[in-house]
Amino acid sequence: MKFDWHKDRITDETPVTDTYRNTQNVRRFMIEACGPGFRFDQDIMAWVKDGTSKTMGQVAGEWLRRHQP
């Protein structure tokens, strides 16, 4: 059964799969994890889709690392 990025519950442990999509559900998770300043950008999306195994918690952590003052 494929993960539905539109409606399935996303947690820190949710693996990023080859069907990953930037949905409102993903945006809600990332805003909750990273704060209201979260925005998708080309650099983070290239990292997300680079083919290496990662979880949504790792994605949030990487975004925070890249956007810390």
GROMACS elastic network, one bead per residue, 0.5 to 0.9 nm:
[ bonds ]
;  ai    aj funct       b0    kb
    2    17     6  0.88939   500
    2    19     6  0.79494   500
    3     6     6  0.88582   500
    3     7     6  0.87962   500
    3     8     6  0.67035   500
    3    17     6  0.79859   500
    3    19     6  0.76824   500
    3    20     6  0.84438   500
    4     7     6  0.57359   500
    4     8     6  0.53168   500
    4     9     6  0.87220   500
    4    19     6  0.84221   500
    4    20     6  0.86380   500
    5     8     6  0.60252   500
    5     9     6  0.82857   500
    5    10     6  0.79833   500
    5    19     6  0.80871   500
    5    20     6  0.66385   500
    5    21     6  0.62906   500
    5    22     6  0.78491   500
    5    23     6  0.64341   500
    5    24     6  0.86710   500
    5    25     6  0.66484   500
    5    26     6  0.69060   500
    6     9     6  0.89375   500
    6    21     6  0.82644   500
    6    22     6  0.88126   500
    6    23     6  0.58404   500
    6    24     6  0.69376   500
    6    25     6  0.55529   500
    6    26     6  0.76923   500
    7    10     6  0.86834   500
    7    25     6  0.65988   500
    8    25     6  0.81476   500
    9    14     6  0.85488   500
    9    25     6  0.81610   500
   10    13     6  0.79327   500
   10    14     6  0.58423   500
   10    25     6  0.77232   500
   10    26     6  0.72752   500
   10    29     6  0.66834   500
   10    56     6  0.76327   500
   11    14     6  0.52507   500
   11    15     6  0.89162   500
   11    29     6  0.76789   500
   11    55     6  0.86787   500
   11    56     6  0.68160   500
   11    57     6  0.71494   500
   12    15     6  0.83647   500
   12    29     6  0.89816   500
   12    33     6  0.88037   500
   12    55     6  0.64674   500
   12    56     6  0.51210   500
   12    58     6  0.73796   500
   12    59     6  0.87497   500
   12    60     6  0.82398   500
   13    54     6  0.89718   500
   13    55     6  0.55652   500
   13    56     6  0.63449   500
   13    57     6  0.61851   500
   13    58     6  0.85763   500
   14    17     6  0.88892   500
   14    54     6  0.86625   500
   14    55     6  0.53834   500
   14    56     6  0.55434   500
   14    57     6  0.75511   500
   15    53     6  0.75643   500
   15    54     6  0.59719   500
   15    56     6  0.62046   500
   15    57     6  0.87672   500
   16    19     6  0.80062   500
   16    20     6  0.60948   500
   16    48     6  0.77615   500
   16    49     6  0.85283   500
   16    53     6  0.71028   500
   16    54     6  0.58276   500
   16    55     6  0.54083   500
   16    56     6  0.63217   500
   16    59     6  0.87289   500
   17    20     6  0.53453   500
   17    53     6  0.82151   500
   17    54     6  0.85829   500
   17    55     6  0.88686   500
   18    21     6  0.88787   500
   18    49     6  0.81757   500
   18    51     6  0.83577   500
   20    23     6  0.88268   500
   20    49     6  0.84399   500
   21    26     6  0.78827   500
   22    25     6  0.80233   500
   22    26     6  0.59558   500
   22    27     6  0.69814   500
   22    40     6  0.84757   500
   23    26     6  0.51118   500
   23    27     6  0.62319   500
   23    28     6  0.86407   500
   24    28     6  0.60781   500
   24    29     6  0.86080   500
   25    28     6  0.51939   500
   25    29     6  0.63864   500
   25    30     6  0.87557   500
   26    29     6  0.51067   500
   26    30     6  0.61643   500
   26    31     6  0.86031   500
   26    56     6  0.89008   500
   27    30     6  0.51088   500
   27    31     6  0.60665   500
   27    32     6  0.85069   500
   27    38     6  0.83223   500
   27    39     6  0.82933   500
   27    40     6  0.83824   500
   28    31     6  0.52211   500
   28    32     6  0.61617   500
   28    33     6  0.85976   500
   29    32     6  0.51783   500
   29    33     6  0.61433   500
   29    34     6  0.84821   500
   29    56     6  0.86954   500
   29    60     6  0.88008   500
   30    34     6  0.56417   500
   30    35     6  0.74977   500
   30    36     6  0.89180   500
   30    38     6  0.68201   500
   30    39     6  0.86213   500
   30    56     6  0.84241   500
   30    57     6  0.89886   500
   30    59     6  0.85382   500
   30    60     6  0.62161   500
   31    34     6  0.51618   500
   31    36     6  0.54328   500
   31    37     6  0.74079   500
   31    38     6  0.55941   500
   31    39     6  0.82950   500
   32    35     6  0.56398   500
   32    36     6  0.75797   500
   32    38     6  0.89831   500
   33    38     6  0.88833   500
   33    57     6  0.81459   500
   33    60     6  0.62687   500
   33    61     6  0.84004   500
   33    64     6  0.89247   500
   34    37     6  0.73747   500
   34    38     6  0.59785   500
   34    60     6  0.62791   500
   34    61     6  0.79637   500
   34    63     6  0.75388   500
   34    64     6  0.62712   500
   35    38     6  0.59329   500
   36    39     6  0.85461   500
   38    63     6  0.81641   500
   38    64     6  0.86870   500
   38    67     6  0.89367   500
   40    43     6  0.85737   500
   40    44     6  0.68999   500
   40    45     6  0.70104   500
   40    63     6  0.89268   500
   41    44     6  0.56545   500
   41    45     6  0.62365   500
   41    46     6  0.87050   500
   42    45     6  0.51136   500
   42    46     6  0.60658   500
   42    47     6  0.86245   500
   43    46     6  0.52077   500
   43    47     6  0.63516   500
   43    48     6  0.87308   500
   44    48     6  0.61033   500
   44    49     6  0.86585   500
   44    59     6  0.81487   500
   44    62     6  0.79409   500
   44    63     6  0.67320   500
   44    66     6  0.86096   500
   45    49     6  0.61604   500
   45    50     6  0.84444   500
   46    49     6  0.52895   500
   46    50     6  0.59328   500
   47    50     6  0.51967   500
   47    51     6  0.84659   500
   47    52     6  0.86806   500
   47    59     6  0.85806   500
   47    62     6  0.89966   500
   48    51     6  0.77450   500
   48    52     6  0.81006   500
   48    54     6  0.78475   500
   48    59     6  0.68081   500
   49    52     6  0.76254   500
   50    53     6  0.88183   500
   51    54     6  0.89313   500
   54    57     6  0.81986   500
   54    58     6  0.61957   500
   54    59     6  0.72621   500
   55    58     6  0.51703   500
   55    59     6  0.64142   500
   55    60     6  0.88210   500
   56    60     6  0.62101   500
   56    61     6  0.85093   500
   57    60     6  0.51510   500
   57    61     6  0.61299   500
   57    62     6  0.85885   500
   58    62     6  0.60175   500
   58    63     6  0.85161   500
   59    62     6  0.51547   500
   59    63     6  0.61984   500
   59    64     6  0.86433   500
   60    63     6  0.51407   500
   60    64     6  0.62140   500
   60    65     6  0.86170   500
   61    64     6  0.51194   500
   61    65     6  0.61157   500
   61    66     6  0.86671   500
   62    66     6  0.61705   500
   62    67     6  0.85925   500
   63    66     6  0.52162   500
   63    67     6  0.61711   500
   63    68     6  0.86247   500
   64    67     6  0.51535   500
   64    68     6  0.59405   500
   65    68     6  0.56544   500
   66    69     6  0.87754   500
